[in-house]
Structure formats: structure tokens, C-alpha cells
């Protein structure tokens, strides 16, 4: 599911919970007003105030989190999904080795160990490193260090 959709779903749930909280708080106020004989000095009035503060603060944080997800989080390729393929215009500017490596990473769900690229292509470590340097410079891939190896990820 896309992050924007998750954020919208979270916002809808937050608004529903807000409706429930407002209804509950209104019902509690009505009950306290009807049953409390001590007036505003009654401890139930103070309890309602604390409860409102806590509940509205929590729902405010939930709404803020859902808006953050909608606005700021980028969608990522999930396991089982194919990575987005580069456009034909981008592919035209690449040489055959760059295309081969880019296609290999794309077919492996958008990420692959650099050592696996060497095994699959038969290219030397130096050649793969140089090709990946060029692909990174063009903004097509990114290398992430994992221990003693790199994971190549499509951007």
C-alpha cells in the first residue's frame, strides 16, 4: 500500500476516533452536571478536564502523524513488487555495461549485492565499481554499505 494511502486511512481513523472522544466527553459532562451536587469543586469536574487534555493531545498527535505520512514519506518498493524501470530516454544515454547492470538490479526487485552483480555479469570488481560510480553520478542507483559489501539500490 502506498504511504499516501496509509496516511489518508490513518487520518480517517483519527477523525473517527475524534468523533468518539467528543461524544464521550459530552456524555460524561452531561452525567457529571446531572449527578454532581458539589458544583465546580467536585473532583469529577477536574477528572473530566484532565481526560479531555489527554484525549485531545493523543488525537492531535495521531492526526499530525497521519499528515506527516501523507506529505513527507516517499513510497518505497516493497518485496514482491517490481522496481520502477528507468525511462527509455534515460536508457538511451547509457552504454551496454550500464544497461546490463541496471537491468540486472531492476529484475532483482530493485536491490542487489554488489558481489552478486560481479557473479552474474562476470565483470571484474573494478569494472563493476566504475560502472556503479557512473550510474550513481547519473542518479540512477545508490550504494548502501552493509558490513563488508554494498547493496545497490535503484533510485
C-alpha angles and dihedrals in degrees: 000000000000118000092238091056091048090051092050091048090049090050092051090050090048092052091049090051089048089055090051092048093049091048092048093047091049091050091048091051091050091050093048092047091050098044108029112091098180096072123217092341089068115114091229090069091055091047091054091051092052092045092051092050093050096043095046091046092053094047090047090055090048092051091047091051092050092050090049090053092048096047109030113024116091122217116253131199110262124212109276093029120103116242117247111270119232116254121262090248090059092046092053091066094054129090122231096266092051091048092048094052093043091050091047093052091044092053091051093063095272100299136071140160113261090230089056090053089055091050095046097045100034090227120142121256091252093051093049090048092051093046091049089049089057093045090050091049089054090050095243100114141021130205120218119195114235112177109295096349142051131241113216113214129186115238 
